[in-house]
Amino acid sequence: MKSILEELWYGNICPSARCLEATAETKQLIEYIANHHNNLSSTLTEQQKEILEKFDDCSCELMDINERDIFLYAFKLGMRIAIEVLSPCSDQRGEL
């Protein structure tokens, strides 16, 4: 059995590619977004559709950057918590 670090090294762990289970709430929101996008798109000229597509691309890129930053922050926070918990001097009040 490979260690978690080996799994990460070989690309078997890819947090950004994980699939989230869609809840009723997220399914409904995705449906609303798709409907509004289609309704808007159907009223636009070809030039406006190109602008909307560029807007969508920029929005996706921004979302990817935000997700990456959140992942990095959460990973570092988790490591800090692990270090504190495992540190011999972290338990200054005795055993819990």
N, C-alpha and C positions, 0 to 999 in steps of 0.2 A: 504494500500500500504506500503510495507516494504521500509525502508531507504536503501540507497546504501551500507551502512556498514552491515546491516542485510543480504542483498542479497549476499554480499561477504562472510559473515560468513557461510551462509547456502550452499555455493558452487554454487550459481546460476550465479555468475560472475567468469569466469575463462579466463583471458586474453590470457594465453598460448594456450587455446583450440579454440580460435576464428578462423573462416574460413575467409580467404581473398578472395576477388573476383579476379579471375585470369584475367589478362589483356592479350591482344594479345602478348605483349612483354614477359610476364612471361610464357605463354603457349608455345611460341616458344623456350624459353630458356630451359624449362623442357623437351621438345621434343629433343632438341640437347643433353642435358645431358643424357637422356635415350638412345638415339642412340649411343652416344660415349661409354657409359658404356657397352651396349650390344655388340658393336663391339670389345671392348677391352676384355670383358669377354669371348667371343667366341674364342679368340686366346690363352687363358691361360690354363695351366695345372690345375689339381685339387688343387694342393698345392698353386699355384699362385692365384686361385679363393678364397681360404680360406684367403689368405693374403689381397686380395682386399676387401673381406667382413669385415675383421677386420678394414681395413682402412676406409671403409664406416661407420662402427659403431663408430669409433673414431671421424670421421668428424661430424657425427650427434650429438654426445655428446658435441663436441666443439661448434657447432652451438646453441645447447640448452643453454649452459653456456653463450654464447655471447648474445643471445636473453634475457635471464634472467637479465644479467647485464645492458643491454640497457633499459629494462623495469624499473628496480630499479632506474637507473639514471634519466630516464624521469619522473617517478612518483615523485621522490624527487624534481626535478626541478620544476615540476608543482605545488607541494605543496609550495615551496619557493615563486613562483610567486603569488600564491593565498594569502599567508601570507602577502606578501608585498602590494598587491593590497588592502587587507582588513584591513591592519594596519592603525590606526588613524594617525600615524606620517609618513605614506608613501607618503602622498600628501603634500610635503613641499612647493610647489609653489602655493598652493591654489587649488580651484576646476578647473577641466579640462573642 
